[in-house]
Amino acid sequence: MGITDSFLNKVEKKTNVSKESILAIAERLKDGNLKDEKTIRGVIDELSVLTGKSVSKEQSDKIVKAVVGDQIPSNLEDMIN
């Protein structure tokens, strides 16, 4: 699935994170190892700073478990609606 401009606009509006930042993170993830806990935690920390929202250790653990375990919905648009 390609990332559409419409999708980026929705994410940008909901998170106040610029499209450029979203694309930079996506590019880094594309080249990274999504099975690597350190990579995922780094992205979580970066997104926490960009959005100005704190992420608890418990939340971070759940996100890492979902990503590493391939439990992410295939339709990302459903996640932001």
PyRosetta script that sets phi, psi and omega in degrees:
from pyrosetta import init, pose_from_sequence

init()
pose = pose_from_sequence("MGITDSFLNKVEKKTNVSKESILAIAERLKDGNLKDEKTIRGVIDELSVLTGKSVSKEQSDKIVKAVVGDQIPSNLEDMIN")
pose.set_psi(1, 127.3)
pose.set_omega(1, 175.9)
pose.set_phi(2, -82.9)
pose.set_psi(2, 155.2)
pose.set_omega(2, 178.2)
pose.set_phi(3, -87.5)
pose.set_psi(3, 118.1)
pose.set_omega(3, -178.5)
pose.set_phi(4, -88.0)
pose.set_psi(4, 159.3)
pose.set_omega(4, 177.6)
pose.set_phi(5, -62.6)
pose.set_psi(5, -36.6)
pose.set_omega(5, 178.1)
pose.set_phi(6, -61.4)
pose.set_psi(6, -44.5)
pose.set_omega(6, 178.4)
pose.set_phi(7, -61.8)
pose.set_psi(7, -46.9)
pose.set_omega(7, 179.6)
pose.set_phi(8, -61.0)
pose.set_psi(8, -39.7)
pose.set_omega(8, 178.5)
pose.set_phi(9, -63.1)
pose.set_psi(9, -40.4)
pose.set_omega(9, 178.4)
pose.set_phi(10, -64.2)
pose.set_psi(10, -45.1)
pose.set_omega(10, -179.8)
pose.set_phi(11, -64.4)
pose.set_psi(11, -44.1)
pose.set_omega(11, -179.8)
pose.set_phi(12, -60.0)
pose.set_psi(12, -42.8)
pose.set_omega(12, -178.9)
pose.set_phi(13, -66.2)
pose.set_psi(13, -41.5)
pose.set_omega(13, -177.6)
pose.set_phi(14, -75.7)
pose.set_psi(14, -28.9)
pose.set_omega(14, -172.0)
pose.set_phi(15, -110.7)
pose.set_psi(15, -15.3)
pose.set_omega(15, -173.1)
pose.set_phi(16, 61.8)
pose.set_psi(16, 26.6)
pose.set_omega(16, 175.4)
pose.set_phi(17, -105.5)
pose.set_psi(17, 130.1)
pose.set_omega(17, -175.9)
pose.set_phi(18, -64.3)
pose.set_psi(18, 154.0)
pose.set_omega(18, 177.0)
pose.set_phi(19, -57.5)
pose.set_psi(19, -38.6)
pose.set_omega(19, -178.8)
pose.set_phi(20, -61.8)
pose.set_psi(20, -42.3)
pose.set_omega(20, 178.7)
pose.set_phi(21, -66.6)
pose.set_psi(21, -40.9)
pose.set_omega(21, 178.8)
pose.set_phi(22, -60.8)
pose.set_psi(22, -46.5)
pose.set_omega(22, -179.5)
pose.set_phi(23, -66.3)
pose.set_psi(23, -35.7)
pose.set_omega(23, 178.8)
pose.set_phi(24, -65.4)
pose.set_psi(24, -41.3)
pose.set_omega(24, 178.1)
pose.set_phi(25, -67.0)
pose.set_psi(25, -43.0)
pose.set_omega(25, 179.3)
pose.set_phi(26, -60.6)
pose.set_psi(26, -41.0)
pose.set_omega(26, 179.5)
pose.set_phi(27, -64.5)
pose.set_psi(27, -41.8)
pose.set_omega(27, 179.1)
pose.set_phi(28, -63.7)
pose.set_psi(28, -40.3)
pose.set_omega(28, 178.9)
pose.set_phi(29, -68.5)
pose.set_psi(29, -36.3)
pose.set_omega(29, 179.2)
pose.set_phi(30, -60.3)
pose.set_psi(30, -38.7)
pose.set_omega(30, -178.5)
pose.set_phi(31, -88.3)
pose.set_psi(31, -10.9)
pose.set_omega(31, -177.0)
pose.set_phi(32, -94.0)
pose.set_psi(32, -177.2)
pose.set_omega(32, -179.9)
pose.set_phi(33, -104.2)
pose.set_psi(33, 108.6)
pose.set_omega(33, -178.5)
pose.set_phi(34, -73.5)
pose.set_psi(34, -3.2)
pose.set_omega(34, 175.1)
pose.set_phi(35, -96.4)
pose.set_psi(35, -1.9)
pose.set_omega(35, -178.0)
pose.set_phi(36, -93.6)
pose.set_psi(36, 114.7)
pose.set_omega(36, -177.2)
pose.set_phi(37, -58.5)
pose.set_psi(37, -39.2)
pose.set_omega(37, -178.9)
pose.set_phi(38, -62.2)
pose.set_psi(38, -41.7)
pose.set_omega(38, 178.3)
pose.set_phi(39, -62.1)
pose.set_psi(39, -47.0)
pose.set_omega(39, -178.6)
pose.set_phi(40, -63.8)
pose.set_psi(40, -44.8)
pose.set_omega(40, 179.5)
pose.set_phi(41, -62.7)
pose.set_psi(41, -36.0)
pose.set_omega(41, 177.4)
pose.set_phi(42, -63.7)
pose.set_psi(42, -41.4)
pose.set_omega(42, 178.4)
pose.set_phi(43, -67.0)
pose.set_psi(43, -41.5)
pose.set_omega(43, 177.9)
pose.set_phi(44, -59.4)
pose.set_psi(44, -46.0)
pose.set_omega(44, 179.2)
pose.set_phi(45, -62.0)
pose.set_psi(45, -42.5)
pose.set_omega(45, 179.8)
pose.set_phi(46, -64.1)
pose.set_psi(46, -44.0)
pose.set_omega(46, 179.0)
pose.set_phi(47, -66.0)
pose.set_psi(47, -34.7)
pose.set_omega(47, 177.1)
pose.set_phi(48, -60.4)
pose.set_psi(48, -44.4)
pose.set_omega(48, 178.5)
pose.set_phi(49, -66.3)
pose.set_psi(49, -46.1)
pose.set_omega(49, -178.0)
pose.set_phi(50, -62.3)
pose.set_psi(50, -37.2)
pose.set_omega(50, -177.3)
pose.set_phi(51, -90.2)
pose.set_psi(51, -13.9)
pose.set_omega(51, -178.3)
pose.set_phi(52, 73.3)
pose.set_psi(52, 21.6)
pose.set_omega(52, -179.4)
pose.set_phi(53, -117.4)
pose.set_psi(53, 133.6)
pose.set_omega(53, 179.0)
pose.set_phi(54, -81.3)
pose.set_psi(54, 150.1)
pose.set_omega(54, 178.4)
pose.set_phi(55, -122.5)
pose.set_psi(55, 119.9)
pose.set_omega(55, -179.5)
pose.set_phi(56, -69.5)
pose.set_psi(56, 163.3)
pose.set_omega(56, 176.6)
pose.set_phi(57, -58.7)
pose.set_psi(57, -40.4)
pose.set_omega(57, 179.9)
pose.set_phi(58, -64.1)
pose.set_psi(58, -44.0)
pose.set_omega(58, 178.2)
pose.set_phi(59, -63.6)
pose.set_psi(59, -43.9)
pose.set_omega(59, 179.9)
pose.set_phi(60, -61.1)
pose.set_psi(60, -43.3)
pose.set_omega(60, 178.8)
pose.set_phi(61, -60.9)
pose.set_psi(61, -41.6)
pose.set_omega(61, 179.6)
pose.set_phi(62, -64.9)
pose.set_psi(62, -41.4)
pose.set_omega(62, 179.5)
pose.set_phi(63, -64.4)
pose.set_psi(63, -47.1)
pose.set_omega(63, 179.9)
pose.set_phi(64, -59.3)
pose.set_psi(64, -46.1)
pose.set_omega(64, -179.6)
pose.set_phi(65, -59.9)
pose.set_psi(65, -42.1)
pose.set_omega(65, -179.6)
pose.set_phi(66, -65.9)
pose.set_psi(66, -43.9)
pose.set_omega(66, -177.6)
pose.set_phi(67, -69.0)
pose.set_psi(67, -49.0)
pose.set_omega(67, -178.6)
pose.set_phi(68, -64.5)
pose.set_psi(68, -32.5)
pose.set_omega(68, -179.2)
pose.set_phi(69, -90.1)
pose.set_psi(69, 12.5)
pose.set_omega(69, 179.8)
pose.set_phi(70, 54.4)
pose.set_psi(70, 42.2)
pose.set_omega(70, -179.7)
pose.set_phi(71, -104.2)
pose.set_psi(71, 25.9)
pose.set_omega(71, -179.9)
pose.set_phi(72, -91.4)
pose.set_psi(72, 132.9)
pose.set_omega(72, 179.4)
pose.set_phi(73, -57.6)
pose.set_psi(73, 144.2)
pose.set_omega(73, -179.6)
pose.set_phi(74, -74.4)
pose.set_psi(74, -24.9)
pose.set_omega(74, 178.7)
pose.set_phi(75, -102.4)
pose.set_psi(75, 94.9)
pose.set_omega(75, -177.1)
pose.set_phi(76, -64.2)
pose.set_psi(76, -27.5)
pose.set_omega(76, -179.9)
pose.set_phi(77, -62.2)
pose.set_psi(77, -32.8)
pose.set_omega(77, 178.0)
pose.set_phi(78, -63.6)
pose.set_psi(78, -26.9)
pose.set_omega(78, -178.5)
pose.set_phi(79, -72.2)
pose.set_psi(79, -23.7)
pose.set_omega(79, -175.5)
pose.set_phi(80, -107.5)
pose.set_psi(80, -3.8)
pose.set_omega(80, 179.0)
pose.set_phi(81, -80.4)
pose.dump_pdb("model.pdb")
